[in-house]
Amino acid sequence: MKRVNRLLVLSIVMVMSLSACSSKESQVQDEQPAETEVVVTEEPNKVDEVETPSEEETKEVDSKDEASADGEKEALKTELKEKYDITEPGSFVRGDATGKWRIVKVANSTPPTEYAVNYAKAYMNDGDIHYVVNFSLNTTTMFNRYSNGTTSVIEAKTTEYVDKEEHDASIIGEGLLLTDNYYDIATGEQITNEGSEEAGTVDADTLVAAVEEAIEGQVGEGEEITGVDFDGSNLTVHVDMSGTDTSIFSAYDIALSRISSITDQILALDDEYYNTWETVTVDFGDVGKAVLDKSIVKDQGFGKFFDFTDDYLK
């Protein structure tokens, strides 16, 4: 699953710089014996030799770490088998252009979200995509493991089962979307898009001032943010696009990209601001406006964003 990047690049500025390389005098380091360090004690003219780990000892430690990790995986596999009848995932019969997708077929009463983290630890690496087809629940769940740089995340996206989709990777997961959840693999905790209730809310003037500062510079040349207002529930950002350069992209396409660039900054504000509004409207005048509510806010471990489609701009 990938988030669609709607940001349209309208101009490319290339800056070239030349720098002179300064020469550095070479430094001579005294050679020390390969297997020892010399430590000077408080007594004059006396040294103690401290042995450093040999290559064989280092390899032995690494082997123990690998064995421990392998042992944890095997324990998780045994647990998944005993509790949920999860076995080694297999390949698709057809339709997998990557050759890397995997599938498991079960018939139990447990939603795959309950064992998503343990499954990811047992069977998946970052970048892997697996599917769990549950014939008892009549669902298909995609497990998508990835890293956002600091955190390994498992997405568990569940759709209604479509007849015979388990045989063809090109059509699997196309049923009606039921749930789409994300979990931190290290902690096992679900990544949510909700603001903390303890953070409270802010007054209208404070919200508007914070939003105006956050979205400054989020439009292109010839465009202007003309105002921000809040009616107690709906937060509206007004954008004038009368000066937009439409020689390459239409004003409508440009406006779509501006929705993301503007609202991403609003969603990045602290929880007390998020708790204050219910919907965000980005009004482009004659070009159209988009009304976005919290039901389409998602967080995939990279921060909150509105998961909207093109037809939201009307």
C-alpha positions as CSV (number, residue, x, y, z in Angstrom):
1,M,0.0,0.0,0.0
2,K,1.4,3.2,-0.9
3,R,0.3,6.7,-0.3
4,V,-0.2,8.7,-3.5
5,N,2.0,11.7,-3.7
6,R,-0.1,14.5,-5.2
7,L,2.6,17.1,-5.1
8,L,3.1,18.4,-8.6
9,V,6.5,19.9,-9.4
10,L,5.9,23.0,-11.5
11,S,9.5,24.2,-11.8
12,I,13.0,22.8,-11.3
13,V,15.8,25.0,-10.2
14,M,19.3,23.8,-10.7
15,V,22.1,25.3,-8.6
16,M,25.6,24.4,-9.5
17,S,28.5,25.3,-7.4
18,L,32.2,24.7,-7.7
19,S,34.4,24.2,-4.7
20,A,38.2,23.9,-4.5
21,C,39.5,20.9,-2.8
22,S,42.1,21.7,-0.1
23,S,44.9,19.3,0.3
24,K,45.5,17.7,3.7
25,E,48.8,16.6,5.1
26,S,48.9,12.9,5.6
27,Q,49.0,11.7,9.1
28,V,51.2,8.9,10.3
29,Q,49.7,6.5,12.9
30,D,51.9,4.3,15.0
31,E,51.2,0.7,14.4
32,Q,50.1,-1.4,17.4
33,P,50.1,-5.1,17.8
34,A,47.0,-6.6,16.1
35,E,45.7,-8.4,19.2
36,T,46.6,-6.2,22.1
37,E,46.2,-2.6,23.5
38,V,48.8,-1.0,25.7
39,V,47.4,0.5,28.9
40,V,49.7,2.7,31.0
41,T,49.2,2.1,34.8
42,E,50.0,4.6,37.5
43,E,53.3,2.9,38.2
44,P,56.1,4.4,36.0
45,N,57.8,2.2,33.4
46,K,55.1,-0.5,33.7
47,V,52.4,-1.3,31.2
48,D,49.5,-3.9,31.2
49,E,48.5,-5.7,28.1
50,V,44.8,-5.9,27.5
51,E,43.6,-8.5,25.1
52,T,41.0,-7.4,22.5
53,P,38.4,-9.9,21.2
54,S,39.7,-12.0,18.4
55,E,37.9,-12.4,15.1
56,E,36.8,-15.9,16.1
57,E,35.4,-14.5,19.4
58,T,33.5,-11.8,17.5
59,K,32.0,-14.3,15.1
60,E,31.0,-16.5,18.1
61,V,29.0,-13.6,19.6
62,D,27.3,-12.8,16.3
63,S,26.4,-16.5,15.9
64,K,24.8,-16.5,19.3
65,D,22.7,-13.4,18.4
66,E,21.6,-15.0,15.2
67,A,20.7,-18.2,17.0
68,S,18.7,-16.2,19.5
69,A,16.8,-14.4,16.7
70,D,16.2,-17.7,14.9
71,G,14.9,-19.2,18.1
72,E,12.4,-16.4,18.6
73,K,11.1,-16.8,15.1
74,E,10.7,-20.5,15.5
75,A,8.8,-20.0,18.8
76,L,6.5,-17.5,17.1
77,K,5.9,-19.9,14.2
78,T,4.9,-22.7,16.7
79,E,2.6,-20.3,18.5
80,L,0.9,-19.2,15.2
81,K,0.5,-22.8,14.2
82,E,-1.0,-23.9,17.5
83,K,-3.3,-21.0,18.1
84,Y,-4.4,-20.0,14.6
85,D,-3.4,-22.8,12.3
86,I,-0.9,-20.5,10.5
87,T,1.6,-22.5,8.4
88,E,4.5,-21.6,6.2
89,P,3.2,-19.1,3.6
90,G,3.2,-20.3,0.0
91,S,3.5,-18.6,-3.4
92,F,0.6,-17.6,-5.6
93,V,-0.5,-19.9,-8.5
94,R,-0.4,-16.9,-10.9
95,G,-0.5,-13.2,-11.2
96,D,2.5,-12.3,-8.9
97,A,4.8,-10.2,-11.1
98,T,7.3,-9.7,-8.3
99,G,7.6,-13.4,-7.4
100,K,7.8,-12.4,-3.8
101,W,4.2,-12.1,-2.6
102,R,3.1,-14.9,-0.2
103,I,-0.3,-16.3,0.9
104,V,-1.7,-18.3,3.8
105,K,-5.1,-19.9,3.9
106,V,-6.9,-20.5,7.2
107,A,-10.4,-21.1,8.5
108,N,-10.6,-19.8,12.1
109,S,-12.6,-17.1,14.0
110,T,-9.7,-14.8,14.8
111,P,-9.2,-11.5,12.8
112,P,-5.7,-11.4,11.4
113,T,-5.1,-8.1,13.1
114,E,-4.8,-10.0,16.4
115,Y,-1.7,-11.8,15.3
116,A,-0.3,-9.3,12.7
117,V,2.7,-8.3,14.7
118,N,3.8,-11.8,15.6
119,Y,3.3,-12.9,12.0
120,A,5.5,-10.1,10.8
121,K,8.2,-11.1,13.2
122,A,8.0,-14.7,12.3
123,Y,7.7,-14.6,8.5
124,M,8.4,-11.1,7.1
125,N,11.2,-8.6,6.3
126,D,10.7,-4.9,5.5
127,G,9.3,-4.7,2.0
128,D,7.4,-8.0,2.1
129,I,3.7,-8.4,1.3
130,H,1.7,-11.4,2.5
131,Y,-2.0,-12.2,2.3
132,V,-4.1,-14.2,4.8
133,V,-7.3,-15.6,3.3
134,N,-9.8,-16.6,6.1
135,F,-12.6,-18.7,4.7
136,S,-14.5,-18.7,8.0
137,L,-14.6,-14.9,8.3
138,N,-14.9,-14.5,4.5
139,T,-12.0,-12.0,4.5
140,T,-8.7,-11.3,2.9
141,T,-6.0,-9.5,4.9
142,M,-2.9,-8.0,3.3
143,F,0.1,-7.7,5.6
144,N,2.5,-5.1,4.3
145,R,5.7,-4.7,6.3
146,Y,7.9,-1.6,5.9
147,S,10.1,0.9,7.7
148,N,9.7,4.6,8.0
149,G,13.3,5.1,8.9
150,T,13.0,4.7,12.6
151,T,10.1,2.3,13.1
152,S,9.2,-1.0,11.5
153,V,5.5,-1.0,10.7
154,I,3.0,-3.7,9.7
155,E,-0.1,-2.7,7.9
156,A,-3.1,-5.1,8.2
157,K,-5.6,-4.2,5.4
158,T,-8.7,-6.3,5.4
159,T,-11.2,-6.6,2.6
160,E,-14.2,-8.8,1.8
161,Y,-13.2,-12.2,0.2
162,V,-13.7,-12.4,-3.5
163,D,-14.3,-15.9,-5.0
164,K,-11.1,-17.6,-6.1
165,E,-8.9,-14.5,-5.5
166,E,-6.5,-16.7,-3.5
167,H,-5.4,-18.2,-6.8
168,D,-4.5,-15.0,-8.6
169,A,-2.3,-12.2,-7.1
170,S,-3.5,-9.8,-9.8
171,I,-7.0,-9.6,-8.3
172,I,-6.5,-10.4,-4.6
173,G,-7.5,-7.7,-2.1
174,E,-9.9,-6.0,-4.5
175,G,-13.0,-6.7,-2.3
176,L,-14.8,-4.1,-0.2
177,L,-12.5,-2.5,2.3
178,L,-13.3,-3.4,5.9
179,T,-10.4,-2.1,8.0
180,D,-6.9,-0.7,7.5
181,N,-4.8,-0.7,10.6
182,Y,-1.1,-0.1,11.3
183,Y,1.1,-1.5,14.2
184,D,4.5,-0.7,15.5
185,I,6.3,-4.1,15.3
186,A,8.7,-3.3,18.2
187,T,6.1,-2.3,20.7
188,G,3.0,-4.2,19.3
189,E,1.0,-1.0,19.7
190,Q,-1.5,0.2,17.1
191,I,-0.6,3.4,15.3
192,T,-3.7,5.6,15.6
193,N,-4.7,8.9,14.0
194,E,-6.5,10.1,17.1
195,G,-5.3,13.1,19.1
196,S,-4.8,12.7,22.8
197,E,-7.9,13.7,24.8
198,E,-5.7,14.9,27.6
199,A,-4.3,17.5,25.3
200,G,-7.6,19.4,25.3
201,T,-8.5,22.1,22.7
202,V,-7.6,25.7,21.9
203,D,-9.7,28.7,21.2
204,A,-10.6,29.8,17.7
205,D,-8.1,32.7,17.5
206,T,-5.2,30.5,18.7
207,L,-6.2,27.8,16.1
208,V,-6.4,30.2,13.2
209,A,-3.1,31.9,14.1
210,A,-1.3,28.5,14.4
211,V,-2.7,27.3,11.0
212,E,-1.8,30.6,9.3
213,E,1.8,30.2,10.4
214,A,2.0,26.4,9.6
215,I,0.7,26.7,6.0
216,E,2.7,29.8,5.0
217,G,4.6,29.1,1.8
218,Q,2.6,26.0,0.9
219,V,1.3,27.4,-2.4
220,G,3.1,28.2,-5.6
221,E,4.0,31.3,-7.6
222,G,0.9,33.2,-8.6
223,E,-1.2,31.6,-5.9
224,E,-2.1,33.2,-2.5
225,I,-3.6,32.0,0.7
226,T,-6.1,34.8,1.3
227,G,-7.5,33.8,4.7
228,V,-8.2,31.1,7.4
229,D,-11.4,31.0,9.4
230,F,-13.0,28.7,11.9
231,D,-16.7,28.4,12.7
232,G,-16.4,26.2,15.8
233,S,-16.3,22.9,13.8
234,N,-15.1,23.5,10.3
235,L,-11.7,25.0,9.6
236,T,-11.5,26.7,6.2
237,V,-8.4,27.8,4.2
238,H,-9.1,30.1,1.3
239,V,-6.7,30.0,-1.7
240,D,-6.7,32.4,-4.7
241,M,-5.5,30.7,-7.8
242,S,-6.2,33.5,-10.3
243,G,-2.5,33.9,-11.0
244,T,-1.6,30.3,-11.3
245,D,0.5,29.2,-14.3
246,T,-1.6,26.6,-16.1
247,S,0.7,26.2,-19.1
248,I,1.8,22.7,-18.0
249,F,-0.9,21.6,-15.5
250,S,-4.5,22.6,-15.2
251,A,-5.6,24.7,-12.2
252,Y,-7.7,21.7,-11.0
253,D,-4.6,19.4,-10.9
254,I,-2.5,22.0,-9.2
255,A,-5.3,22.5,-6.6
256,L,-5.3,18.8,-5.9
257,S,-1.6,18.9,-5.0
258,R,-2.2,22.0,-2.8
259,I,-4.8,20.1,-0.7
260,S,-2.1,17.7,0.5
261,S,0.6,20.3,1.0
262,I,-1.7,22.6,3.0
263,T,-3.5,19.9,5.1
264,D,-0.4,17.9,5.9
265,Q,0.9,21.0,7.8
266,I,-2.4,21.4,9.6
267,L,-2.3,17.7,10.7
268,A,1.3,18.1,11.9
269,L,0.2,20.6,14.6
270,D,0.0,19.3,18.1
271,D,-3.0,17.3,19.4
272,E,-4.8,20.3,21.0
273,Y,-5.2,21.8,17.6
274,Y,-6.3,18.5,16.0
275,N,-8.9,18.1,18.8
276,T,-10.4,21.5,18.1
277,W,-11.8,21.0,14.5
278,E,-13.9,18.3,12.9
279,T,-13.5,19.1,9.2
280,V,-11.0,21.0,7.1
281,T,-12.2,22.8,3.9
282,V,-9.7,24.0,1.3
283,D,-11.6,26.5,-0.9
284,F,-10.0,27.4,-4.3
285,G,-12.9,29.6,-5.4
286,D,-13.9,29.0,-9.0
287,V,-11.6,26.0,-9.2
288,G,-13.6,24.1,-6.5
289,K,-13.3,23.2,-2.8
290,A,-12.5,20.1,-0.9
291,V,-14.2,19.2,2.5
292,L,-12.2,16.7,4.5
293,D,-13.3,15.2,7.8
294,K,-11.4,13.1,10.3
295,S,-12.9,9.8,9.1
296,I,-10.4,9.8,6.2
297,V,-7.3,10.8,8.3
298,K,-4.7,8.0,8.4
299,D,-1.4,7.4,9.9
300,Q,1.0,4.9,8.5
301,G,3.8,5.6,10.9
302,F,4.9,8.7,9.0
303,G,2.4,11.2,10.5
304,K,-1.2,12.0,9.9
305,F,-2.6,12.7,6.4
306,F,-5.9,12.9,4.6
307,D,-6.4,9.8,2.4
308,F,-8.7,11.5,-0.2
309,T,-9.4,10.9,-3.8
310,D,-9.6,13.3,-6.7
311,D,-13.4,13.5,-6.5
312,Y,-13.2,15.3,-3.2
313,L,-12.4,18.5,-5.1
314,K,-15.8,19.8,-6.4
